[in-house]
């Protein structure tokens, strides 16, 4: 992918915590995202990969400004070079920044899905929506159905259409393919690819890493609420020697086609994060420095990595 001068979205040192009651009226802050970095350029798909609980979906909510009231957000987010504060998030949400939500519960149970996909646009983009439904493999009658009449895969494809029908410059797709057949998932991802090829930017949050390799330009690997590596998708196809972070290498080796090799231990969760590098307790290359100090994000071999070993 040709390097762009300025990212459409840039996130620096993003941290998200929640005020929680622990014992009686005693409150504490539970940090779930820490020092997260991400850049997304026009014309590319950045796939966000990582195990459950690594902060992928929370990132989407933080960008859109739809976190619950007990959330505290620190760090900086920039959209088209200007700070993305709360007022700007409200203005851009649903227009320039669109979300494909993970849960089908986002569909209004009392409204037919054709009307929901059209949104509040006037005149209604009926022809565009019919074409999207057709390309996503949804029969013509789908527009007349209510959400409870849809299968899980159909509901997810309707959610995909609600973002693709917009003129948004940035699309955040949060696990858009579960419940779809392989054919349906490929059709949806091809449409995201087409949108990126017209100059839009796509953040693809996914567990379907194999599919992400085929459609994404870069892969951002999350672990325990932070970014440990961002690399060209071609590096993941090339194998572990092309990757930079030990967790990225472990993630590659854990794929079924690569032997399904698992490493010992579990990902630490909010409230029980180790000091220093968050992957240190499971890392075969861990040193005392790793245990004490969180490494900064560094540019290494055409990608970015948070690892003292690559310093």
C-alpha positions as CSV (number, residue, x, y, z in Angstrom):
1,X,0.0,0.0,0.0
2,X,1.3,3.4,-0.9
3,X,2.1,5.5,2.2
4,X,-0.2,8.4,2.8
5,X,1.0,11.7,4.3
6,X,-1.7,12.1,6.9
7,X,-3.8,9.4,8.6
8,X,-7.6,9.8,8.5
9,X,-7.7,8.6,12.1
10,X,-4.8,8.7,14.6
11,X,-4.9,7.5,18.1
12,X,-2.1,8.2,20.6
13,X,-1.7,6.8,24.1
14,X,-5.4,6.0,24.5
15,X,-6.5,4.7,27.9
16,X,-10.0,3.8,29.0
17,X,-11.0,3.1,32.6
18,X,-14.3,2.6,34.3
19,X,-15.3,3.7,37.8
20,X,-16.6,0.6,39.7
21,X,-17.9,-0.1,43.1
22,X,-15.8,-2.8,44.8
23,X,-16.8,-3.0,48.5
24,X,-19.9,-1.2,49.6
25,X,-19.6,2.5,48.6
26,X,-15.9,2.2,47.9
27,X,-15.0,3.0,44.3
28,X,-12.0,2.1,42.2
29,X,-11.0,2.7,38.6
30,X,-10.7,-0.4,36.4
31,X,-8.4,0.3,33.4
32,X,-9.2,-1.8,30.4
33,X,-7.3,0.0,27.6
34,X,-3.8,1.4,28.2
35,X,-1.5,3.4,26.0
36,X,-3.1,2.2,22.8
37,X,-1.8,3.5,19.4
38,X,-3.4,3.2,16.0
39,X,-3.3,4.9,12.6
40,X,-5.7,4.4,9.8
41,X,-5.1,5.9,6.4
42,X,-7.6,6.7,3.6
43,X,-7.8,3.8,1.1
44,X,-6.9,1.0,3.5
45,X,-8.4,-1.7,5.7
46,X,-6.8,-2.1,9.1
47,X,-7.8,-5.4,10.7
48,X,-7.8,-5.4,14.5
49,X,-7.0,-8.9,15.8
50,X,-6.5,-10.3,19.3
51,X,-8.2,-12.6,21.8
52,X,-11.5,-11.8,23.6
53,X,-11.0,-9.1,26.2
54,X,-8.1,-7.4,24.4
55,X,-10.1,-4.1,24.0
56,X,-11.1,-4.3,20.4
57,X,-14.8,-3.5,20.7
58,X,-14.1,-0.8,23.4
59,X,-11.8,0.9,20.9
60,X,-14.8,1.3,18.5
61,X,-17.0,2.8,21.3
62,X,-14.2,5.2,22.3
63,X,-13.8,6.4,18.7
64,X,-17.5,7.0,18.3
65,X,-17.9,8.5,21.8
66,X,-20.5,6.0,22.9
67,X,-18.9,4.7,26.1
68,X,-21.1,4.5,29.2
69,X,-21.1,7.5,31.7
70,X,-18.7,5.8,34.1
71,X,-15.9,5.6,31.5
72,X,-12.9,7.9,31.7
73,X,-10.9,8.4,28.5
74,X,-7.4,9.7,28.3
75,X,-5.0,10.2,25.4
76,X,-5.5,11.8,22.0
77,X,-7.6,11.0,19.0
78,X,-7.4,13.0,15.7
79,X,-9.7,12.8,12.7
80,X,-8.4,14.4,9.5
81,X,-5.7,16.1,11.5
82,X,-8.1,17.8,14.0
83,X,-8.8,16.7,17.6
84,X,-11.7,14.3,17.9
85,X,-13.4,15.6,21.0
86,X,-16.9,14.7,22.2
87,X,-18.7,17.5,20.3
88,X,-17.0,16.5,17.1
89,X,-17.8,12.8,17.7
90,X,-21.4,13.7,18.0
91,X,-21.3,15.6,14.7
92,X,-19.5,12.9,12.8
93,X,-21.2,9.8,14.2
94,X,-23.4,8.2,11.6
95,X,-22.4,10.6,8.9
96,X,-18.6,10.6,8.4
97,X,-17.9,7.8,10.8
98,X,-20.2,4.8,10.6
99,X,-20.4,1.7,12.7
100,X,-21.3,-1.9,11.9
101,X,-22.1,-3.0,15.5
102,X,-21.3,-6.4,16.8
103,X,-24.7,-7.1,18.3
104,X,-27.8,-7.6,16.2
105,X,-29.7,-6.1,19.2
106,X,-28.9,-2.7,17.6
107,X,-31.7,-3.4,15.1
108,X,-35.0,-1.8,16.1
109,X,-37.4,-4.7,16.7
110,X,-40.5,-2.6,15.8
111,X,-39.2,-1.3,12.5
112,X,-38.9,-3.1,9.1
113,X,-35.3,-3.6,8.2
114,X,-35.6,-1.9,4.8
115,X,-36.6,1.3,6.6
116,X,-33.8,0.8,9.1
117,X,-31.1,0.4,6.4
118,X,-32.3,3.6,4.7
119,X,-32.0,5.5,8.0
120,X,-33.2,9.1,8.1
121,X,-32.0,10.0,4.7
122,X,-34.3,12.0,2.4
123,X,-35.0,11.0,-0.3
124,X,-34.7,7.4,0.9
125,X,-31.8,5.6,-1.0
126,X,-34.1,2.7,-2.0
127,X,-32.2,1.7,-5.2
128,X,-28.9,1.8,-3.4
129,X,-30.2,-0.3,-0.6
130,X,-31.8,-2.9,-2.9
131,X,-28.5,-3.3,-4.7
132,X,-26.7,-3.7,-1.4
133,X,-29.2,-6.3,-0.2
134,X,-28.8,-8.2,-3.5
135,X,-25.0,-8.2,-3.3
136,X,-25.1,-9.4,0.3
137,X,-27.3,-12.3,-0.7
138,X,-30.5,-11.0,1.0
139,X,-33.7,-11.8,-0.9
140,X,-36.0,-9.0,-2.0
141,X,-38.6,-9.7,0.7
142,X,-36.0,-9.0,3.4
143,X,-36.9,-5.3,3.3
144,X,-40.4,-6.0,4.4
145,X,-39.3,-8.2,7.4
146,X,-38.9,-7.3,11.0
147,X,-35.6,-8.2,12.8
148,X,-37.2,-11.2,14.7
149,X,-38.0,-12.7,11.3
150,X,-34.3,-12.8,10.2
151,X,-31.8,-15.5,10.8
152,X,-28.6,-14.4,12.6
153,X,-26.6,-14.3,9.4
154,X,-29.3,-12.2,7.7
155,X,-29.4,-9.8,10.6
156,X,-25.7,-9.3,10.4
157,X,-25.8,-8.6,6.7
158,X,-28.5,-6.0,7.3
159,X,-26.2,-4.3,9.9
160,X,-23.4,-4.3,7.3
161,X,-25.7,-2.6,4.8
162,X,-26.5,0.2,7.3
163,X,-22.9,1.3,7.2
164,X,-22.2,0.7,3.5
165,X,-25.2,2.8,2.5
166,X,-23.7,5.9,4.1
167,X,-21.2,8.3,2.6
168,X,-18.9,7.8,5.7
169,X,-15.2,8.3,5.2
170,X,-14.4,5.9,8.1
171,X,-16.3,2.6,8.7
172,X,-15.8,0.6,11.9
173,X,-16.9,-2.9,11.4
174,X,-17.1,-4.8,14.8
175,X,-17.1,-8.5,14.1
176,X,-19.3,-8.2,11.0
177,X,-19.1,-11.8,9.8
178,X,-20.1,-14.3,12.6
179,X,-23.2,-16.2,11.7
180,X,-22.5,-15.8,8.0
181,X,-21.6,-18.6,5.6
182,X,-18.2,-18.4,4.0
183,X,-19.7,-17.1,0.8
184,X,-21.7,-14.4,2.6
185,X,-18.7,-13.3,4.6
186,X,-16.5,-13.1,1.5
187,X,-19.2,-11.0,-0.2
188,X,-19.4,-8.6,2.7
189,X,-15.6,-8.2,3.0
190,X,-15.3,-7.6,-0.8
191,X,-17.6,-4.7,-0.4
192,X,-15.5,-3.3,2.5
193,X,-12.5,-3.7,0.2
194,X,-14.3,-1.9,-2.7
195,X,-15.1,1.0,-0.3
196,X,-11.4,1.2,0.8
197,X,-10.3,1.2,-2.8
198,X,-12.4,4.3,-3.4
199,X,-10.5,6.2,-0.7
200,X,-12.5,5.3,2.4
201,X,-10.9,3.8,5.5
202,X,-12.1,0.7,7.3
203,X,-11.3,-0.6,10.7
204,X,-12.2,-4.3,10.7
205,X,-12.4,-5.8,14.2
206,X,-12.4,-9.6,13.7
207,X,-11.7,-13.0,15.0
208,X,-11.7,-14.3,11.4
209,X,-8.0,-13.6,11.0
210,X,-7.6,-15.8,7.9
211,X,-10.1,-13.7,6.1
212,X,-8.5,-10.5,7.3
213,X,-5.2,-11.5,5.8
214,X,-6.9,-11.7,2.4
215,X,-8.7,-8.3,2.5
216,X,-6.8,-6.1,4.9
217,X,-3.7,-3.9,4.2
218,X,-2.4,-3.9,7.7
219,X,-3.1,-6.0,10.9
220,X,-3.1,-4.3,14.3
221,X,-2.6,-6.9,17.1
222,X,-4.1,-6.1,20.5
223,X,-3.2,-7.8,23.8
224,X,-4.7,-7.0,27.2
225,X,-5.9,-3.6,26.1
226,X,-3.0,-2.3,24.1
227,X,-1.4,-2.5,20.7
228,X,1.6,-4.8,20.6
229,X,2.2,-4.7,16.8
230,X,0.9,-3.2,13.6
231,X,2.2,-4.9,10.5
232,X,1.4,-5.3,6.8
233,X,-0.9,-8.2,6.2
234,X,1.7,-9.7,3.9
235,X,3.9,-10.2,6.9
236,X,1.3,-12.5,8.5
237,X,1.2,-14.5,5.2
238,X,4.9,-14.7,5.1
239,X,5.1,-16.3,8.6
240,X,6.5,-15.7,12.1
241,X,10.0,-14.7,11.0
242,X,8.4,-11.6,9.3
243,X,6.6,-10.6,12.4
244,X,8.0,-8.5,15.3
245,X,6.3,-9.2,18.6
246,X,6.4,-12.6,20.4
247,X,2.6,-12.5,20.8
248,X,2.0,-11.9,17.1
249,X,4.3,-14.9,16.4
250,X,2.3,-17.0,18.9
251,X,-1.0,-15.9,17.4
252,X,0.2,-17.0,13.9
253,X,1.4,-20.4,15.3
254,X,-2.0,-20.9,17.0
255,X,-3.9,-20.9,13.7
256,X,-5.1,-24.4,12.8
257,X,-3.3,-24.4,9.4
258,X,-0.1,-23.5,11.3
259,X,-0.2,-26.4,13.7
260,X,-2.5,-25.0,16.4
261,X,0.5,-24.5,18.8
262,X,-0.6,-22.9,22.0
263,X,1.5,-21.1,24.6
264,X,1.1,-21.5,28.3
265,X,-0.8,-19.0,30.5
266,X,-3.7,-16.7,29.8
267,X,-4.1,-13.0,28.9
268,X,-4.3,-10.8,32.0
269,X,-7.5,-8.9,32.5
270,X,-8.4,-5.5,33.8
271,X,-7.6,-5.2,37.4
272,X,-4.8,-7.7,37.4
273,X,-2.4,-6.3,34.8
274,X,1.3,-6.9,35.4
275,X,3.9,-4.2,35.7
276,X,5.9,-3.5,32.6
277,X,5.2,-5.4,29.3
278,X,1.7,-7.0,29.6
279,X,2.9,-10.1,27.7
280,X,6.0,-10.6,29.9
281,X,4.5,-13.4,32.0
282,X,4.0,-15.5,28.9
283,X,6.9,-14.4,26.8
284,X,9.8,-16.8,26.2
285,X,12.2,-13.9,25.7
286,X,11.2,-12.0,28.9
287,X,13.9,-10.1,30.8
288,X,13.9,-8.1,34.0
289,X,13.6,-4.9,31.9
290,X,10.4,-6.4,30.4
291,X,8.9,-7.0,33.8
292,X,9.6,-3.5,35.1
293,X,9.0,-1.1,32.2
294,X,6.4,-0.9,29.4
295,X,8.3,-0.6,26.1
296,X,7.4,2.3,23.8
297,X,6.0,1.8,20.3
298,X,8.8,1.7,17.8
299,X,9.0,1.6,14.0
300,X,10.7,-1.7,13.0
301,X,11.0,-3.2,9.5
302,X,8.1,-1.4,8.0
303,X,5.8,-1.9,10.9
304,X,5.3,-0.8,14.5
305,X,6.0,-2.9,17.6
306,X,5.9,-2.5,21.4
307,X,8.8,-4.8,22.5
308,X,12.2,-4.3,24.1
309,X,13.6,-7.2,22.1
310,X,13.1,-5.2,18.9
311,X,14.7,-2.0,20.4
